[in-house]
């Protein structure tokens, strides 16, 4: 029997802190406190060698229920569709027009944060909105 108790989701990206703070706004996550001995994340970053500064950032679900999101800087840009993506579950238990209205309301909230609406998938009963985050990573409002 596996003994895994937690899962972390890792994003390769160009700007870890910026992307982490975007996802904090999307999911209601928070930035965890900096490591011991540091009063701020900036203080921590300044303690690192220059090539390691701003190379990663993380955010967590304040309730502890959701996975930690970890963002690591990589030199290459996004080149293809994600092989894994997040579904942001805003329409759970809703169907038809009620579900579509909930998804559209969340889309309207996220676009001013920098998210991009890609397309609506709707068959009259079930629906989702395909989106992109501020670095072009696909996710769905589901």
Secondary structure, DSSP 8 states (H G I E B T S, - for coil): -------EEEEEES-HHHHHHHHHHHHT-B-----TT-SSHHHHHHTS-GGGTTSEEEEB-TTS-S-EEEEEE-SS---S--SS-EEE-SSTT--HHHHHHHHHHHHHHHHTTT-EEEEEEE-SS-EEEEEE-TTS-EEEE-
